[in-house]
Amino acid sequence: MTQLTQRAKQVDRKPMTLLERIYLWNILKGMMITISHLFKRKATIKYPEEKRTFSKVFRGVQILNRDEEGREKCTACGLCAVACPAEAITMEAAERQAGEEHLYKEEKYAAKYEINMLRCIFCGYCEEACPKDAIYLSQTFAPSNYGREGFIYKKEDLLIPHPIENPEAYKKALGEKGGNA
């Protein structure tokens, strides 16, 4: 039979030596690798004292944004809920009443806005779908919790702090997105 390519190699089938049959050399090589790892720098960090640095493209917990006057940007259009592949976002829309112009930017607002963090896959589609830049993924990771109900974030949990009432917390919450507010 003729070979189509020249990549085939003839394998040498010589008998194994005594050292190869008892695998002593391979065991010693494995032990040397294990011992060498004892003297390398540790990969873990001491969490409460040291904070891990995340990359610039890290996608953390969602934040509902406000404008410079403190009004909510979300118009409850529902595009973020439709774009979510995990169906983690639920919302209910309501009409702005007279005298609420200082609370909501548009005539329609999200009366109920919830994100189920157990379903969220942090894909960022909600951020891309929002025409008003009302939602973005922050540089904060989702904290742990003891119960399932603690992972359903309501509108109050997601809203960014008020820029006039609490300017330091507002700037901290904006983080890397400072120019998009």
Secondary structure per residue as TSV (DSSP state, phi and psi in degrees):
chain	resnum	aa	ss	phi	psi
A	1	M	-	360.0	131.2
A	2	T	-	-90.6	146.5
A	3	Q	-	-86.8	140.5
A	4	L	S	-81.6	-34.4
A	5	T	S	-123.4	167.8
A	6	Q	S	-100.0	20.1
A	7	R	-	-84.7	-14.7
A	8	A	-	-71.8	138.8
A	9	K	-	-122.2	144.4
A	10	Q	-	-78.5	128.8
A	11	V	-	-92.7	132.2
A	12	D	-	-85.2	119.8
A	13	R	-	-106.8	50.0
A	14	K	-	-76.4	152.5
A	15	P	-	-66.6	148.9
A	16	M	-	-74.7	149.0
A	17	T	-	-79.0	174.3
A	18	L	H	-63.7	-41.3
A	19	L	H	-63.5	-38.0
A	20	E	H	-73.5	-32.5
A	21	R	H	-71.7	-31.8
A	22	I	T	-94.3	2.5
A	23	Y	T	58.2	24.2
A	24	L	H	-65.1	-42.1
A	25	W	H	-63.9	-41.9
A	26	N	H	-67.0	-36.2
A	27	I	H	-65.3	-42.6
A	28	L	H	-65.2	-38.4
A	29	K	H	-63.6	-40.9
A	30	G	H	-65.0	-39.5
A	31	M	H	-66.9	-36.1
A	32	M	H	-66.3	-37.6
A	33	I	H	-64.6	-43.5
A	34	T	H	-63.2	-43.8
A	35	I	H	-67.2	-36.6
A	36	S	H	-65.2	-29.5
A	37	H	H	-71.7	-21.0
A	38	L	H	-65.6	-28.4
A	39	F	T	-99.7	2.6
A	40	K	S	-86.2	162.8
A	41	R	-	-65.7	139.0
A	42	K	-	-71.4	144.2
A	43	A	S	-88.8	-15.8
A	44	T	-	-84.7	159.9
A	45	I	-	-122.8	157.8
A	46	K	-	-87.3	97.0
A	47	Y	T	-54.5	-57.8
A	48	P	T	-62.9	-33.3
A	49	E	T	-82.1	-38.8
A	50	E	S	-109.3	137.1
A	51	K	-	-105.3	137.4
A	52	R	-	-77.9	139.5
A	53	T	-	-90.3	134.1
A	54	F	-	-103.0	160.4
A	55	S	-	-73.0	166.8
A	56	K	T	-65.0	-27.0
A	57	V	T	-97.2	14.0
A	58	F	-	-64.2	134.6
A	59	R	-	-113.5	112.7
A	60	G	-	-107.6	-146.8
A	61	V	S	-64.9	142.7
A	62	Q	E	-72.3	148.2
A	63	I	E	-128.5	134.6
A	64	L	E	-90.3	124.9
A	65	N	-	-88.8	158.8
A	66	R	B	-123.4	162.6
A	67	D	-	-87.8	-174.3
A	68	E	T	-66.0	-23.8
A	69	E	T	-90.8	-2.9
A	70	G	S	93.3	6.4
A	71	R	-	-82.9	146.2
A	72	E	B	-69.6	136.5
A	73	K	-	-85.5	-22.0
A	74	C	-	-66.2	128.9
A	75	T	-	-106.2	9.7
A	76	A	-	55.6	41.0
A	77	C	-	-73.9	-25.1
A	78	G	-	87.2	3.7
A	79	L	H	-65.9	-33.9
A	80	C	H	-67.1	-39.3
A	81	A	H	-67.8	-35.7
A	82	V	H	-72.3	-36.7
A	83	A	H	-76.0	-18.5
A	84	C	-	-70.3	115.6
A	85	P	T	-71.5	-23.3
A	86	A	T	-92.0	-2.3
A	87	E	-	52.9	48.4
A	88	A	-	-92.0	-13.9
A	89	I	E	-104.2	129.7
A	90	T	E	-127.4	143.6
A	91	M	E	-150.7	156.8
A	92	E	E	-130.5	133.8
A	93	A	E	-93.3	154.9
A	94	A	E	-146.1	158.3
A	95	E	E	-89.2	141.2
A	96	R	-	-71.9	133.3
A	97	Q	-	-90.5	165.2
A	98	A	T	-64.7	134.8
A	99	G	T	93.6	-3.7
A	100	E	-	-104.3	18.2
A	101	E	T	-64.4	-26.2
A	102	H	T	-78.8	-11.1
A	103	L	T	-98.0	-38.4
A	104	Y	B	-126.6	138.8
A	105	K	S	-75.1	-38.6
A	106	E	S	-111.0	174.9
A	107	E	S	-69.2	-29.0
A	108	K	E	-110.3	141.9
A	109	Y	E	-143.1	167.4
A	110	A	E	-87.6	106.8
A	111	A	E	-72.3	-36.2
A	112	K	E	-130.6	129.0
A	113	Y	E	-141.4	117.5
A	114	E	E	-132.6	143.1
A	115	I	E	-124.8	123.8
A	116	N	E	-86.3	104.0
A	117	M	T	-70.6	-15.9
A	118	L	T	-73.0	-23.7
A	119	R	T	-97.6	-24.9
A	120	C	-	-62.4	135.8
A	121	I	-	-110.1	9.0
A	122	F	-	53.4	44.9
A	123	C	-	-81.8	-25.6
A	124	G	-	87.6	5.0
A	125	Y	H	-66.1	-31.7
A	126	C	H	-64.7	-38.6
A	127	E	H	-67.1	-40.6
A	128	E	H	-70.8	-32.0
A	129	A	H	-79.9	-21.3
A	130	C	-	-72.7	119.6
A	131	P	T	-78.7	-15.2
A	132	K	T	-105.4	6.0
A	133	D	-	52.5	41.1
A	134	A	-	-86.2	-19.9
A	135	I	E	-130.2	139.2
A	136	Y	E	-148.2	159.2
A	137	L	E	-92.4	123.4
A	138	S	-	-84.5	-176.9
A	139	Q	S	-92.5	12.8
A	140	T	-	-100.0	134.6
A	141	F	-	-86.5	158.3
A	142	A	-	-72.2	126.2
A	143	P	-	-73.5	161.2
A	144	S	-	-79.6	164.3
A	145	N	-	-152.6	161.1
A	146	Y	S	-91.9	-27.9
A	147	G	S	-121.7	159.1
A	148	R	G	-65.5	-34.5
A	149	E	G	-67.2	-21.8
A	150	G	G	-72.4	-14.8
A	151	F	G	-93.7	-2.3
A	152	I	E	-95.6	104.9
A	153	Y	E	-86.9	125.2
A	154	K	-	-90.6	175.0
A	155	K	H	-57.5	-39.5
A	156	E	H	-64.3	-33.5
A	157	D	H	-74.3	-29.5
A	158	L	H	-91.1	-22.5
A	159	L	B	-67.1	137.5
A	160	I	-	-70.8	149.9
A	161	P	-	-59.4	155.2
A	162	H	-	-67.3	129.5
A	163	P	T	-70.4	-25.5
A	164	I	T	-90.3	-41.8
A	165	E	T	-75.1	-33.8
A	166	N	-	-140.2	74.2
A	167	P	H	-67.2	-32.1
A	168	E	H	-66.7	-46.4
A	169	A	H	-66.8	-33.1
A	170	Y	H	-64.0	-46.7
A	171	K	H	-66.3	-36.8
A	172	K	H	-66.8	-40.2
A	173	A	H	-68.4	-32.2
A	174	L	H	-66.4	-40.1
A	175	G	G	55.5	-122.2
A	176	E	G	-73.1	-17.9
A	177	K	G	-90.7	17.5
A	178	G	G	-50.3	-34.3
A	179	G	G	-78.9	-14.3
A	180	N	G	-92.7	1.2
A	181	A	-	-72.4	360.0
